[in-house]
């Protein structure tokens, strides 16, 4: 849990050199009041800026520095996470970004971006979007959950449920999976080469074993056959090279064809535009006998000439369009053929590589036979060395297969993990488990605010809203006051779910001007019923209606403008 304790800021917006310090852990409920422009909402901007390097409202960085003092802008926030104490300092002119843990400055060797990621991912375990959904609700620059795109809604819920780590793990596993696929393919190729070499050496060994002094003629015939085989391999290579040369010529115009296709596509669009223009003109003169603007009749000769002219243009453009479409089809077919040719070139190159390997092995075999013939003139060839080579090849093959099987097994595990970690895997199951709880809590909070509707979020975080008469609505169908009730119900729900998961659970809740805009009197009373149940939290409410609500709060903070600077009048 994040327990916010204190925030302190100076020369931030309308605040001057005299720092403003607010105890965030002092009271259960705190009312922040003051006139317009007194600096009430500065607290929201200060919190967001010091934690996430961006204000709550849409304010440029240079505009956040007090325009009178023009420098020494600094915000500090202190909070606890478990037993660890943290202080974050962020400043402008000069630029400062420091993280202290238990009074010790955290290593600043990383870039500001990585330093910020460390703060969000390792310390607070929440990002800006989740912070707004769980901690802040304001009238300015706030994007309610229901106005987010579905994927952003999902990100918020994943953050609250503490399951975004699954997505990060999936990103880590993705390159590992690709590498394992490559390794499996490489080791499979190595096995094929070893088996091919073993087969060749085995034949060689068998041939040598059968040799004797009477085998000289047979060896000479074998050499001749090897020579013929080598010649045949070279002939095949020459034939393949001729095919490659032909294919290289065939594929040479691929770039020109793609460029021409692009030009034809643009020309098609231009002709279509002109065709539409002339068709509209033709339709106009065919359908109108007078000018719709000045109501004057259109001369029949002029009308007929225009109709004849436009018909001719339409026919001509349609003919041109057909020709262009035919050309596009031909070029698309040509590009498809180029792809097939490229695949064929790769296949032929592989075949050349295999033939060259065969020639090398054949030459090695022939060289060995030459040596054997020489040896046979004195004694029968000793095959112990070849036997050792064959045994070594067996060992190499077995070891390679074992390594391949291990990697295949690893790949299987990674495949299973990625299936579990994707959006339709474990995350979907966790979300599915918590959705009924979320929907129950949302409807309970809505009922607590006397808003009797049936609100339901599905697994894609699309809403279905039904009235007591079973009419179906969505969020945008409701008034601003009703939307505010839904926003509050979602806010309280996210905080409750965060407590269950202990993910982005925090003591702090800041609500800006919720009583001043959308909530009516009844809505305000219903809201306070909920607030009274949140006894272990520190709730700050910014309002213009403070004078009529003092008795509802345990603490009052009042801002005022004094000599162009914001200051605390009383707390």
C-alpha positions in Angstrom: 0.0 0.0 0.0 1.1 3.5 -0.8 0.6 5.9 2.2 1.0 9.5 1.1 2.2 11.6 4.1 3.1 15.1 2.9 3.5 17.4 -0.1 5.4 20.6 -0.3 5.9 23.0 -3.2 7.2 26.5 -4.0 7.4 28.7 -7.1 4.9 26.3 -8.7 2.2 28.1 -10.6 0.9 30.9 -8.3 2.9 29.7 -5.3 5.9 31.9 -4.4 9.1 31.4 -2.5 7.2 30.7 0.7 6.5 26.9 0.4 3.1 25.5 0.8 3.1 22.3 2.8 0.0 20.0 3.2 -0.2 17.0 5.5 -1.8 14.3 3.4 -2.1 11.8 6.3 -3.5 14.1 9.0 -7.3 13.8 8.7 -9.9 11.4 7.3 -11.7 14.2 5.4 -10.2 17.5 4.4 -12.1 20.4 2.7 -10.0 22.6 0.4 -11.6 26.0 -0.2 -10.8 29.4 -1.6 -11.9 31.9 -4.2 -11.4 31.4 -7.9 -7.7 31.6 -8.8 -6.5 31.2 -5.2 -4.6 27.9 -6.0 -6.9 25.2 -4.7 -6.5 22.9 -7.7 -2.7 23.4 -7.7 -2.5 20.4 -5.3 -3.6 18.1 -8.2 -1.1 19.5 -10.6 1.7 19.3 -8.0 0.9 15.7 -7.1 0.8 14.6 -10.8 3.9 16.6 -11.8 6.1 15.4 -8.9 5.1 11.7 -9.4 4.7 11.5 -13.2 6.4 14.6 -14.7 3.1 15.9 -16.1 0.5 18.1 -14.5 -3.2 17.2 -14.0 -4.3 20.1 -16.1 -3.1 20.9 -19.6 -0.2 23.1 -18.8 3.1 23.5 -20.6 6.2 22.8 -18.5 7.5 26.4 -18.8 4.1 27.7 -17.6 4.4 25.8 -14.3 7.1 28.0 -13.0 5.9 31.1 -11.1 6.0 34.0 -13.6 7.2 36.5 -11.0 10.1 34.6 -9.5 10.8 32.7 -12.8 12.8 29.9 -11.2 13.6 27.6 -8.2 10.3 25.7 -8.8 10.3 22.6 -6.6 7.8 20.0 -5.5 8.5 17.3 -2.8 6.2 14.5 -1.9 6.8 11.9 0.9 5.1 8.5 1.1 5.6 5.0 2.5 5.4 1.7 0.6 5.2 -1.0 3.2 8.1 -0.4 5.6 10.1 1.7 3.2 10.0 5.5 3.2 10.3 7.5 0.0 10.8 11.2 -0.9 10.5 12.4 -4.5 11.9 15.8 -5.5 11.2 17.3 -8.9 12.1 20.8 -9.9 12.3 23.2 -12.9 14.9 25.9 -13.3 17.0 24.1 -12.3 15.7 20.7 -13.5 15.7 18.2 -10.6 14.5 14.7 -10.3 15.6 12.7 -7.2 14.3 9.6 -5.5 15.2 9.0 -1.9 14.6 5.6 -0.2 14.9 5.6 3.6 16.8 8.9 3.3 19.4 7.6 0.8 19.4 8.9 -2.8 18.6 6.2 -5.3 21.3 5.7 -8.0 20.8 8.3 -10.8 23.0 6.7 -13.4 20.0 5.8 -15.5 18.3 8.3 -17.9 15.4 10.3 -16.7 13.0 8.1 -18.7 14.4 4.9 -17.1 14.5 6.7 -13.7 10.8 7.5 -14.1 10.0 3.9 -15.2 11.8 2.7 -12.0 9.6 5.0 -9.9 6.4 3.8 -11.6 7.2 0.0 -12.1 9.4 -0.8 -9.0 8.3 1.6 -6.3 4.7 2.8 -6.8 3.6 0.0 -9.2 1.2 2.3 -11.0 1.2 4.7 -13.9 -0.3 8.1 -14.6 -3.5 6.7 -16.1 -4.1 4.3 -13.2 -3.3 7.0 -10.7 -6.1 9.2 -12.1 -8.6 6.4 -11.9 -7.8 5.4 -8.3 -6.6 8.6 -6.6 -7.8 11.7 -8.5 -11.2 12.7 -9.9 -11.5 16.3 -11.2 -13.5 18.5 -13.4 -10.5 19.5 -15.7 -8.3 17.4 -17.9 -9.7 14.2 -16.4 -10.6 11.4 -18.6 -13.3 9.2 -17.0 -12.9 5.4 -17.3 -16.0 5.2 -19.5 -14.7 7.7 -22.0 -11.5 5.7 -22.6 -10.9 3.5 -25.5 -11.4 -0.2 -24.6 -7.7 -1.0 -24.7 -6.9 1.9 -22.3 -9.7 0.6 -20.0 -8.1 -2.8 -20.1 -4.7 -1.3 -19.2 -6.2 0.5 -16.1 -7.9 -2.7 -14.9 -4.8 -4.8 -15.5 -2.8 -2.3 -13.5 -5.4 -2.4 -10.6 -5.4 -6.2 -10.7 -1.6 -6.3 -10.8 -1.5 -8.4 -14.0 0.3 -6.1 -16.4 3.5 -8.0 -15.5 2.1 -10.8 -17.7 2.2 -8.6 -20.7 5.8 -7.5 -19.8 6.8 -11.2 -19.4 5.3 -11.9 -22.8 7.4 -9.1 -24.4 10.5 -10.7 -22.8 9.6 -14.2 -24.1 8.8 -13.1 -27.6 12.5 -12.7 -28.8 13.4 -15.9 -26.9 10.8 -17.8 -28.8 12.1 -16.5 -32.1 15.7 -17.5 -31.1 14.6 -21.0 -30.1 12.8 -21.5 -33.4 16.0 -20.5 -35.2 18.1 -22.8 -33.0 15.8 -25.8 -33.7 16.1 -25.2 -37.4 19.9 -24.8 -37.3 20.3 -28.0 -35.2 18.0 -29.9 -37.5 20.2 -28.8 -40.4 23.3 -30.0 -38.5 21.7 -33.4 -37.9 21.0 -33.7 -41.6 24.6 -32.9 -42.6 26.0 -35.3 -40.0 23.7 -38.1 -41.2 24.7 -37.4 -44.8 28.4 -37.4 -43.9 27.9 -40.6 -41.8 26.2 -42.4 -44.7 29.0 -41.3 -47.1 31.8 -42.4 -44.7 30.0 -45.7 -44.0 29.9 -46.5 -47.7 33.5 -45.5 -47.9 34.4 -47.8 -45.0 32.4 -50.7 -46.5 34.2 -50.2 -49.8 37.6 -50.2 -48.1 36.8 -53.3 -46.0 36.0 -55.2 -49.2 39.2 -54.2 -50.9 42.0 -56.6 -51.5 44.9 -56.9 -53.9 42.5 -58.1 -56.6 40.3 -54.9 -56.2 42.5 -52.5 -58.1 40.5 -52.7 -61.3 37.3 -52.3 -59.3 38.8 -49.2 -57.6 39.8 -47.7 -60.9 36.2 -48.3 -62.2 34.9 -46.6 -59.0 37.1 -43.6 -59.7 35.8 -43.4 -63.2 32.2 -43.5 -61.8 33.1 -40.9 -59.3 34.5 -38.7 -62.1 31.3 -39.3 -64.1 29.2 -38.4 -61.0 31.2 -35.3 -60.4 30.8 -34.3 -64.0 27.0 -34.9 -63.6 26.9 -32.7 -60.5 28.8 -30.0 -62.3 26.3 -30.3 -65.2 23.4 -30.0 -62.8 25.0 -26.9 -61.1 25.6 -25.3 -64.5 22.0 -26.0 -65.4 20.8 -24.5 -62.1 23.0 -21.5 -62.6 21.5 -20.9 -66.0 18.1 -21.1 -64.4 19.2 -18.6 -61.7 20.5 -16.2 -64.4 17.1 -16.5 -66.2 15.2 -15.9 -62.9 17.5 -13.0 -62.0 16.6 -11.4 -65.4 12.9 -12.3 -64.8 12.9 -10.6 -61.4 15.0 -7.6 -62.5 12.0 -5.4 -63.2 10.2 -6.0 -59.8 11.0 -2.5 -58.5 9.8 -0.9 -61.7 6.6 -2.9 -61.6 5.9 -2.0 -58.0 6.6 1.7 -58.8 4.3 1.4 -61.9 1.6 -0.2 -59.8 1.8 2.6 -57.3 1.5 5.2 -60.2 -1.4 3.3 -61.7 -3.2 3.2 -58.3 -2.8 7.0 -57.9 -4.0 7.5 -61.5 -7.0 5.3 -60.8 -7.9 7.5 -57.8 -7.5 10.6 -59.9 -9.6 9.3 -62.8 -12.3 8.1 -60.3 -12.3 11.6 -58.8 -12.8 13.2 -62.3 -15.4 10.6 -63.2 -17.4 11.5 -60.1 -17.2 15.2 -60.9 -18.4 14.8 -64.5 -21.1 12.3 -63.3 -22.4 14.8 -60.8 -22.5 17.5 -63.5 -24.3 15.1 -65.9 -26.8 14.2 -63.2 -27.4 17.9 -62.5 -28.2 18.8 -66.1 -30.3 15.7 -66.6 -32.3 16.4 -63.5 -32.7 20.2 -63.6 -34.3 22.5 -66.1 -33.5 25.7 -64.1 -30.7 27.0 -61.9 -31.4 26.1 -58.3 -29.5 29.2 -57.2 -31.0 32.0 -59.4 -34.1 30.0 -60.5 -33.5 31.1 -64.1 -34.3 28.4 -66.7 -31.4 26.7 -68.4 -31.3 27.1 -72.2 -32.2 23.8 -73.8 -29.4 24.0 -76.3 -26.9 24.7 -73.6 -28.3 21.9 -71.5 -28.2 19.4 -74.3 -24.6 20.4 -75.2 -23.6 20.0 -71.6 -25.3 16.6 -71.3 -23.7 15.4 -74.5 -20.3 16.7 -73.4 -20.5 15.2 -69.9 -21.8 11.9 -71.2 -18.8 11.7 -73.5 -16.5 12.5 -70.6 -18.1 9.8 -68.4 -17.9 7.2 -71.2 -14.3 8.2 -71.9 -13.3 8.2 -68.2 -15.1 4.8 -67.7 -13.1 3.4 -70.6 -9.9 4.8 -69.2 -10.8 3.4 -65.7 -11.3 0.0 -67.3 -7.9 0.2 -69.0 -6.3 1.3 -65.7 -7.9 -1.5 -63.8 -6.7 -4.0 -66.4 -3.2 -2.6 -66.1 -3.4 -2.8 -62.3 -4.5 -6.4 -62.5 -1.6 -7.3 -64.8 0.9 -5.6 -62.6 -0.5 -7.3 -59.4 -0.2 -10.6 -61.2 3.4 -9.7 -62.2 4.3 -8.9 -58.6 2.8 -12.2 -57.5 5.0 -13.9 -60.1 8.0 -12.0 -58.9 7.4 -13.5 -55.4 7.2 -17.0 -56.8 10.4 -16.4 -58.7 12.2 -15.2 -55.6 11.1 -18.3 -53.8 12.3 -20.4 -56.7 15.7 -18.6 -56.6 16.1 -19.5 -52.9 15.2 -23.1 -53.6 17.7 -23.3 -56.5 20.4 -21.8 -54.3 19.8 -24.5 -51.7 20.1 -27.1 -54.3 23.4 -25.7 -55.5 24.7 -25.8 -51.9 23.7 -29.4 -51.6 25.3 -30.4 -54.9 28.6 -28.6 -53.9 28.6 -30.5 -50.7 28.1 -33.7 -52.6 31.0 -32.8 -54.9 33.2 -32.1 -51.9 32.3 -35.4 -50.3 32.8 -37.2 -53.7 36.2 -35.6 -54.1 37.2 -36.6 -50.6 36.0 -40.1 -51.4 38.0 -40.3 -54.6 41.1 -39.0 -52.9 40.7 -41.7 -50.3 40.4 -44.4 -53.1 43.6 -43.1 -54.7 45.3 -43.6 -51.4 43.7 -47.0 -51.0 45.0 -48.1 -54.4 48.5 -47.1 -53.4 48.1 -49.0 -50.1 46.7 -52.1 -51.8 49.9 -52.6 -53.7 51.5 -53.6 -50.4 48.8 -54.6 -48.0 45.1 -54.6 -47.2 43.9 -51.3 -46.1 43.6 -50.8 -42.3 40.1 -49.5 -41.6 40.5 -48.7 -37.9 40.8 -44.9 -38.4 37.6 -44.8 -40.5 35.9 -46.9 -37.8 36.9 -44.3 -35.2 35.5 -41.5 -37.5 32.2 -43.4 -37.8 32.0 -43.8 -34.1 32.8 -40.1 -33.6 30.1 -39.2 -36.1 27.6 -41.4 -34.2 28.5 -39.5 -31.0 28.2 -36.1 -32.7 24.8 -37.0 -34.2 23.5 -38.3 -30.8 24.7 -35.2 -29.0 23.2 -32.9 -31.6 19.9 -34.7 -31.4 19.9 -34.4 -27.6 20.7 -30.7 -27.8 17.9 -30.3 -30.4 15.4 -32.2 -28.3 16.3 -30.0 -25.3 15.7 -26.8 -27.3 12.5 -28.2 -28.7 11.4 -28.9 -25.1 12.3 -25.4 -24.1 10.4 -24.0 -27.1 7.4 -26.0 -26.0 7.6 -24.5 -22.6 7.9 -21.0 -24.0 5.0 -21.6 -26.4 2.8 -22.7 -23.5 3.9 -19.7 -21.4 3.1 -17.2 -24.2 -0.3 -18.8 -24.6 -0.8 -18.4 -20.9 0.5 -14.8 -20.8 -1.4 -13.4 -23.8 -4.6 -11.4 -23.4 -6.7 -14.5 -23.9 -4.8 -16.6 -21.4 -4.3 -16.1 -17.6 -5.1 -12.4 -17.7 -8.5 -13.1 -19.3 -9.2 -15.7 -16.6 -8.2 -13.3 -13.8 -10.3 -10.5 -15.3 -13.2 -13.0 -15.7 -12.9 -13.9 -12.1 -13.0 -10.3 -10.8 -15.6 -8.9 -13.3 -18.6 -10.2 -11.2 -17.1 -8.5 -8.1 -16.4 -5.3 -10.0 -20.0 -5.2 -11.4 -21.4 -6.0 -8.0 -19.4 -3.2 -6.3 -20.3 -0.7 -9.1 -24.0 -1.3 -8.7 -23.8 -1.2 -4.9 -22.1 2.2 -5.0 -24.7 3.4 -7.6 -27.5 2.2 -5.3 -25.8 4.0 -2.3 -26.2 7.2 -4.4 -29.9 6.4 -5.1 -29.1 5.7 -8.8 -31.0 2.5 -9.5 -29.7 1.2 -12.7 -28.1 -2.1 -13.7 -24.5 -1.4 -14.8 -22.5 -4.2 -16.4 -19.0 -4.4 -17.8 -18.1 -7.3 -20.1 -14.7 -8.9 -20.7 -13.9 -6.3 -23.3 -14.9 -3.5 -20.8 -17.8 -2.4 -22.8 -20.7 -1.3 -20.7 -24.4 -2.4 -20.8 -26.7 -0.2 -18.7 -30.4 -1.1 -18.1 -33.0 1.0 -16.3 -35.6 -0.5 -13.9 -37.8 -0.8 -17.0 -35.1 -2.8 -18.8 -34.4 -0.1 -21.3 -30.9 -0.4 -22.6 -28.5 2.6 -22.4 -24.8 3.5 -22.5 -22.8 5.9 -20.6 -23.2 8.8 -23.0 -27.0 8.7 -22.7 -27.0 10.0 -19.1 -26.9 13.6 -17.8 -23.7 15.0 -16.4 -24.9 14.4 -12.8 -25.7 10.8 -13.6 -22.3 10.4 -15.3 -20.6 11.8 -12.2 -22.4 9.1 -10.1 -21.1 6.4 -12.5 -17.6 7.9 -12.4 -17.6 8.0 -8.6 -19.0 4.4 -8.4 -16.1 3.3 -10.7 -13.6 5.2 -8.7 -14.7 3.6 -5.4 -14.8 0.2 -7.1 -11.3 0.5 -8.4 -10.1 1.5 -4.9 -11.9 -1.5 -3.4 -10.5 -3.9 -5.9 -7.0 -2.4 -5.4 -7.4 -3.1 -1.6 -8.3 -6.7 -2.4 -5.3 -7.2 -4.7 -3.0 -4.9 -2.7 -1.8 -3.6 -6.1 -2.4 0.2 -6.4 -3.9 0.5 -2.9 -3.4 4.0 -1.4 -4.7 6.1 1.5 -5.1 9.2 -0.7 -8.2 10.3 -2.6 -8.5 13.8 -4.1 -11.8 15.0 -5.6 -11.9 18.4 -7.4 -15.1 20.4 -7.7 -17.4 17.4 -7.8 -20.0 19.3 -5.7 -19.7 22.4 -7.8 -20.8 21.1 -11.2 -22.6 17.9 -11.7 -23.8 16.6 -8.3 -27.0 18.0 -7.0 -28.0 18.2 -3.3 -29.2 14.6 -3.1 -26.2 13.4 -4.9 -23.9 15.2 -2.5 -25.7 13.7 0.5 -25.5 10.2 -1.0 -21.8 10.8 -1.7 -21.1 11.6 2.0 -22.8 8.4 3.0 -20.1 6.5 1.1 -17.3 8.8 2.4 -18.3 8.0 6.0 -17.6 4.3 5.4 -14.0 5.1 4.2 -12.6 5.6 7.7 -9.0 4.5 7.0 -8.4 6.8 4.0 -7.4 10.5 3.6 -9.9 12.2 1.4 -9.4 15.7 0.1 -12.3 17.6 -1.5 -11.8 20.8 -3.4 -14.9 23.0 -3.6 -16.3 26.5 -4.0 -19.2 25.5 -1.7 -17.0 25.2 1.4 -19.0 27.5 3.6 -22.0 25.3 3.6 -20.1 22.0 4.2 -17.6 22.9 7.0 -19.4 20.7 9.5 -19.0 17.6 7.3 -15.2 17.6 7.4 -12.6 16.9 10.1 -10.1 19.4 8.6 -10.3 22.6 6.6 -7.6 24.0 4.3 -8.2 27.5 2.9 -6.1 29.1 0.2 -6.0 32.8 -0.6 -4.1 35.2 -2.8 -1.8 37.6 -1.0 0.3 40.0 -3.0 -0.1 37.9 -6.2 1.0 34.7 -4.4 -1.0 31.8 -3.1 -0.7 31.1 0.6 -2.5 29.0 3.2 -4.8 31.2 5.2 -5.6 28.6 7.9 -5.6 24.8 8.3 
